[in-house]
Each structure stands twice: as structure tokens, then as C-alpha cells.
Amino acid sequence: MPLHDFSTNANAAGPCPAVLHRLQQLVPDTYPDPAYASLRTQLARWHDVTPARIVMGASASELIMRLTAAVLPDIASVWVPRHAYGDYRRGADAWGLMAEAWEAQDRRHVSPAFAAGLPSSTPGRRPRLVWITWPASPQGDMPPALARLAEALTPEDVAVLDMAYAPLRLDAEACSRAPEGENALPEALAVRACRLFSPNKALGLTGVRGAYLVLPDTPALADLPARLARLAPSWPLGAHGQAMLEAWMEPGVQQWLAESRKTLQGWKATLEAGLRQRGWQLMPSVASFCCARPPLPLPELPAWLAGLRSQGIKLRDATSFGLPGWVRLGVRAPASQQALWQALDSTTNLRTS
């Protein structure tokens, strides 16, 4: 394991002490309630929905796979952000579907095929599964074409909003629940999107798995809870994941999260300033991570990243996201940043390559 892992998007100010203490005191010697009735009731109250609209999952990845399976065979195609988490495409591929990008190349518009309301390879209008990461990853920005996406949705489309990074927005608009007020989604999207929550990153506890869906109250998805239940394994959420999600809603934990964002804001400003001083190009980001491009030729990037890894520093190559030449960096504590600066400053001819 690297000493300074900038590849992770976990909250660098964590782990949350209150949640960590609860987990350390837990004795996992009994099965959880297989229906998770109490937890679902608490989450429903927190999100101001009915318990029937809360679906528990082993992790965000597990729910991505299960939700993809649940909407079949109704959907004709799967649509994802242009640069996105690989499990969206993996879920589609498992069922022989080709995932397509709903964002145009410039990301300010939706693709012509999506705007036309149809998969590019299938004639006629048929329902689509549409994934949205809010904020985006790896860029860390708010998807600029979100309003146009909402306008292009058909009544039968299934839209899913992945809220993994919403609690770690550093622009004073962080949201651990449904976005409201100035932070609200386009109304056409807000009333019909499924919302996927996975708090372990925000709590700095990525080793603890646990996630949940908040389903919309729309006639088109009336049978979705039953479909998801039929596809669920027994006890998808273990005792530790259940304890994490129970703690997630506590006022003290949310207060800790708010304070941690203030810390991360300062650390991020220092990180971005240091990268710019060293000639790196940065993408705009409101999240606790960013994409940056080091000043060296693209063919040299893999070996250069491997050299940093040998010094105990890991950056995330964004090539797998479709951004060759870029890396994604999560905000890390000052000691890790100092190690990064020392390693970068010792790299020969980095500025002039």
C-alpha cells in the first residue's frame, strides 16, 4: 500500500471518529434484520420518503449491477457520462448492451443520438437507462449539460443520480441528501431520478461497504422496488455496513463532515496552487479531487507514474476514464502533499519536457 495515496477519493480528514468508534465497538455475532426495517425507516424519514422507496445494497457497485439487471428487458440501451466510473459500462456489458455517452464531446451538450431520444444503433424510441454522476468523476465538476439532459429524457427513461461525491463538494453546496434550493437539480430530473448514496468515501471509511437507493415516486417505476428485491442476495448489507449507515444520519456525524469540508478546502487550495506552480494544467472542480495534467509527453506518463509509485506516491492515471495524459488527485493531508512536492521537484526536466 502506498504511503501517500492520491488515487483515492476518500475524505482525507477521516475516518470520522464517531463512526469509527461505533464500528470498533460492534460485535458482529448475529445476522442483521434481513429486511433492514429499522434502517430503512430511519433513512426514509431522513430523505422524507416512504420506506418502500429505500433499497439497501452491499455497495454502490452492487446496486449498479442489480439496478441494471432490474430494468431489463424494458430498456434498449445504457447511457453514461463521457468520462465515468467503469461499473456503469460493466453492468451494461454483462447483459450484452453497449453503453453510449450521453454527453457530447465538449460536455456542454448532449450527444445528437441521445437528444433524438434513441440509442444510436436501434431504430425507434425505446426506454433507456441513464447514469449521471453528481458531481462528475474524474473531473469533479457539475455536469454542464445536466439541464439539456433533463430536457432530452423521455417519460419511459430510467435516470440514476450517483451521489457518491455530493457530500464532499467544497463549494458550499455539499449535499448528503436530496438537493434543495439553489443546489436543486433541474425539476424534470429531480422528480424522476433514482438516487444512489454510498457514504463511505465521505466518512473516510472506504473499507466498509454499504449503500442505498432512494427511488422516485413515479408510476413508470412502480414495480422497480419489487424487481430489485427479487434480485437481491440474502442480507446484502453486513453488520458493519448497517452500523455505518445508521451513524451517517446522526447530527454529530453530519457536523463532523461539515467541519472536515472546511479542512479539505484549505488542503485543496494548497494542492492546486502547488501543481500550478510546477506547470500542471488543472480542470475546474468543486469536489475534494481534481484532474490535472503534468507537463510531460504522453508516452512518458506510465513510467513516470511508476517512478512516483516507487517513492510511495500513487496518482490515478485518468486514461481509463478516457482522459489520456491526465491524472486524478484526491486532496491529501499536508504531509502527503509535502512528499509529493519533494518527488516532483526531484524529477529531471519535468517543466521543460
C-alpha positions in Angstrom: 0.0 0.0 0.0 1.5 3.4 -0.9 2.4 5.8 1.9 0.8 8.7 0.1 -2.3 7.6 -1.9 -3.6 10.5 -4.1 -5.6 8.0 -6.2 -8.3 7.6 -3.6 -11.3 9.9 -3.3 -11.9 9.1 0.4 -12.1 12.0 2.8 -8.5 12.7 3.8 -9.7 14.3 7.1 -11.2 11.0 8.1 -12.0 8.5 9.3 -15.0 10.0 11.2 -14.2 9.4 14.9 -17.8 8.7 15.9 -18.4 6.2 13.2 -15.1 4.5 13.7 -15.8 4.2 17.4 -19.2 2.6 16.7 -17.6 0.1 14.3 -14.8 -0.8 16.8 -17.4 -1.5 19.5 -19.5 -3.6 17.2 -19.8 -7.4 17.9 -21.0 -8.9 14.6 -22.2 -12.2 16.1 -25.7 -12.1 14.7 -27.4 -11.6 11.4 -28.9 -8.2 10.7 -32.6 -7.9 10.1 -32.9 -9.3 6.5 -35.5 -6.6 5.7 -33.5 -3.8 7.4 -36.8 -2.4 8.5 -35.5 0.0 11.2 -32.6 1.3 9.0 -34.9 1.8 6.0 -37.4 3.6 8.2 -34.7 5.9 9.5 -33.3 6.6 6.0 -36.8 7.2 4.7 -37.5 9.8 7.4 -34.2 11.4 6.7 -34.9 11.7 3.0 -38.6 12.5 3.5 -39.9 9.5 1.5 -41.7 6.2 2.4 -39.6 3.2 3.5 -40.8 1.3 0.4 -38.6 3.7 -1.7 -35.4 2.8 0.2 -33.4 -0.1 -1.2 -30.4 -1.4 0.7 -27.2 -2.6 -1.1 -23.9 -4.2 -0.4 -22.2 -1.3 -2.1 -22.7 1.2 -4.8 -21.1 -1.2 -7.3 -23.5 -4.0 -6.3 -26.5 -1.7 -6.7 -25.3 -0.5 -10.1 -25.2 -4.1 -11.3 -28.5 -5.0 -9.6 -30.3 -1.9 -10.9 -29.1 -2.6 -14.5 -30.5 -6.1 -14.3 -33.7 -5.0 -12.7 -34.7 -2.6 -15.5 -34.1 -5.3 -18.2 -35.6 -6.3 -20.5 -37.5 -3.0 -20.8 -34.6 -0.8 -21.7 -32.9 -0.8 -25.1 -29.7 1.0 -24.2 -27.5 2.3 -21.4 -26.1 5.8 -21.4 -23.3 7.1 -19.2 -21.2 10.3 -18.8 -18.4 10.6 -21.3 -15.8 10.1 -18.6 -17.2 7.9 -15.8 -16.9 5.1 -13.3 -16.3 1.9 -15.1 -19.0 -0.2 -13.4 -21.8 1.7 -15.3 -20.4 0.2 -18.5 -19.5 -3.1 -16.9 -23.2 -3.5 -15.8 -24.3 -2.9 -19.4 -21.7 -5.2 -20.8 -22.8 -8.1 -18.6 -26.1 -8.1 -20.4 -24.7 -7.6 -23.9 -25.6 -3.9 -24.1 -23.2 -1.3 -25.4 -23.1 1.8 -23.2 -23.0 5.1 -25.0 -22.0 8.6 -23.8 -25.0 10.9 -23.3 -22.5 13.9 -23.2 -21.2 15.4 -26.4 -17.5 15.7 -26.9 -17.4 19.2 -25.4 -19.6 18.0 -22.4 -21.7 21.2 -22.7 -24.3 19.5 -24.8 -25.9 16.0 -25.0 -25.0 13.8 -27.9 -27.1 14.1 -31.0 -28.3 10.4 -30.6 -29.3 11.0 -27.0 -31.1 14.2 -27.9 -33.1 12.3 -30.6 -34.4 10.0 -27.8 -33.0 6.8 -29.2 -30.0 4.5 -29.0 -27.7 5.2 -31.9 -27.9 1.6 -33.1 -31.6 0.8 -32.6 -34.4 2.2 -34.6 -37.4 3.7 -32.8 -37.8 5.2 -29.4 -37.4 2.7 -26.5 -36.6 3.3 -22.8 -33.0 4.0 -21.8 -31.0 3.6 -18.6 -29.2 6.9 -17.9 -26.4 7.2 -15.4 -25.4 10.6 -14.0 -22.5 11.2 -11.5 -23.1 14.4 -9.4 -20.5 15.9 -9.2 -18.7 14.2 -12.0 -15.7 11.9 -11.7 -12.9 12.2 -12.6 -13.4 15.9 -13.3 -15.0 16.9 -10.1 -17.3 19.5 -11.7 -21.1 19.7 -12.0 -22.1 18.2 -15.4 -22.6 21.2 -17.6 -25.2 19.6 -19.8 -27.4 18.5 -17.0 -30.3 20.8 -17.9 -30.2 19.7 -21.5 -30.1 16.1 -20.4 -33.3 16.6 -18.3 -35.0 18.1 -21.4 -34.0 15.2 -23.6 -35.3 12.4 -21.3 -38.4 10.6 -22.4 -41.1 9.6 -19.9 -40.0 5.9 -20.0 -36.3 6.5 -19.4 -34.8 5.4 -16.1 -32.3 8.1 -14.8 -30.0 7.4 -11.9 -28.1 10.0 -10.0 -24.9 8.7 -8.3 -24.4 10.9 -5.3 -21.2 9.4 -4.1 -19.3 12.7 -4.1 -22.1 15.1 -3.3 -21.2 15.2 0.4 -17.6 16.1 -0.5 -18.4 19.2 -2.6 -16.2 22.0 -1.4 -18.2 24.9 -3.0 -20.6 25.4 0.0 -23.2 23.4 -1.8 -22.4 19.9 -0.4 -25.5 17.7 -0.1 -25.8 14.5 1.9 -29.5 14.1 1.0 -31.8 15.3 -1.8 -30.5 18.6 -3.3 -32.7 21.6 -2.4 -32.9 25.3 -3.1 -30.0 26.7 -5.2 -28.5 23.3 -5.1 -31.5 21.6 -6.7 -31.5 19.6 -9.8 -33.5 20.5 -12.9 -37.1 19.8 -11.9 -37.6 17.4 -14.8 -34.7 15.3 -13.4 -35.4 15.8 -9.7 -38.9 14.3 -9.7 -37.9 11.1 -11.6 -34.3 10.2 -10.8 -33.2 7.3 -8.7 -30.6 8.5 -6.2 -27.6 6.3 -5.2 -25.9 7.0 -1.9 -22.6 5.5 -0.7 -21.3 7.4 2.3 -18.1 5.5 3.0 -16.0 7.9 1.0 -17.3 11.0 2.8 -16.7 9.3 6.1 -13.2 8.2 5.2 -14.1 4.6 5.7 -13.8 3.1 2.2 -13.1 -0.4 3.6 -16.6 -0.5 5.0 -19.1 -1.3 2.2 -22.7 -0.2 2.3 -25.0 1.8 0.0 -28.7 2.5 -0.6 -31.1 3.7 -3.3 -33.8 6.3 -2.9 -36.4 5.5 -5.6 -38.7 8.2 -7.1 -42.4 8.1 -6.7 -43.3 7.7 -10.3 -45.8 5.3 -12.0 -43.3 4.3 -14.6 -41.1 2.7 -11.9 -43.9 1.4 -9.6 -42.6 -2.2 -9.9 -38.9 -1.4 -9.5 -38.7 -2.0 -5.7 -40.1 -5.5 -6.2 -37.7 -6.2 -9.1 -34.8 -5.1 -7.0 -35.9 -7.2 -4.0 -36.2 -10.3 -6.2 -32.6 -9.8 -7.4 -31.1 -9.1 -4.0 -29.0 -11.7 -2.2 -29.9 -12.5 1.4 -28.5 -9.9 3.8 -26.8 -7.8 1.2 -25.7 -5.4 4.0 -23.5 -6.7 6.7 -23.4 -5.5 10.3 -20.6 -3.1 9.8 -22.3 -1.5 6.7 -25.5 -1.2 8.6 -23.8 0.5 11.6 -22.1 2.9 9.2 -25.4 3.9 7.5 -27.1 4.3 10.9 -24.4 6.6 12.1 -24.4 8.5 8.8 -27.7 10.3 9.7 -26.6 11.4 13.2 -26.3 15.2 13.6 -22.9 14.9 15.2 -21.6 12.9 12.2 -23.0 15.4 9.7 -21.4 18.2 11.8 -18.1 16.4 11.6 -18.5 16.1 7.9 -19.2 19.9 7.6 -16.0 20.7 9.6 -14.0 18.2 7.5 -15.0 20.1 4.3 -13.5 23.3 5.7 -10.3 21.4 6.3 -10.4 19.9 2.8 -11.0 23.4 1.3 -7.7 24.6 2.6 -5.8 21.5 1.7 -7.2 21.6 -1.9 -6.2 25.2 -2.4 -2.7 24.3 -1.4 -2.6 21.3 -3.7 -3.9 23.1 -6.7 -1.5 26.1 -6.1 1.4 23.7 -5.8 0.5 21.9 -9.0 0.1 25.2 -11.0 3.4 26.5 -9.7 5.0 23.4 -11.2 3.4 23.9 -14.6 0.5 21.5 -14.3 -2.8 22.2 -16.1 -5.9 21.8 -14.0 -9.6 21.2 -14.8 -12.2 23.1 -12.8 -13.5 21.1 -9.8 -15.9 21.6 -6.9 -15.1 18.3 -5.4 -12.4 17.1 -3.0 -10.5 15.8 -6.0 -9.4 17.2 -9.4 -7.9 16.3 -12.7 -4.5 17.6 -13.6 -2.1 17.2 -16.5 1.6 17.1 -15.7 4.0 18.9 -18.2 5.5 15.8 -19.8 4.9 13.9 -23.1 2.0 11.4 -23.0 4.2 8.4 -23.8 6.3 9.1 -20.7 3.4 9.2 -18.3 3.1 5.5 -17.3 6.8 5.2 -16.5 6.8 8.5 -14.7 3.8 7.4 -12.5 5.5 4.1 -11.8 8.6 6.1 -10.6 6.4 8.1 -8.2 4.9 4.8 -7.0 8.3 3.5 -6.2 8.7 6.6 -3.9 5.5 5.7 -2.1 3.2 8.1 -4.0 0.3 6.9 -6.1 -1.7 9.1 -8.5 -4.7 7.8 -10.6 -4.0 7.6 -14.3 -7.1 9.0 -15.9 -6.6 7.1 -19.2 -9.1 4.5 -18.0 -11.6 7.4 -17.8 -10.9 8.3 -21.4 -8.6 11.2 -20.5 -5.0 10.2 -21.6 -2.3 12.4 -20.3 -4.3 13.4 -17.2 -4.3 12.1 -13.6 -6.9 12.4 -10.9 -5.7 13.6 -7.5 -7.7 13.3 -4.3 -7.0 16.0 -1.7 -4.5 14.7 0.8 -3.1 16.0 4.1 -0.2 18.4 4.2 2.4 15.7 5.0 1.4 13.8 1.9 1.5 16.9 -0.2 5.0 17.7 1.0 6.1 14.3 -0.1 4.5 14.9 -3.5 6.3 18.2 -3.9 9.7 16.7 -3.0 9.1 13.9 -5.5 8.0 16.3 -8.3 10.8 18.7 -7.7 13.4 15.9 -8.0 12.0 14.8 -11.4 14.5 15.8 -14.0 13.3 18.2 -16.7 9.6 17.9 -15.8 8.9 21.5 -16.5 10.6 21.5 -19.9 9.6 18.1 -21.2 
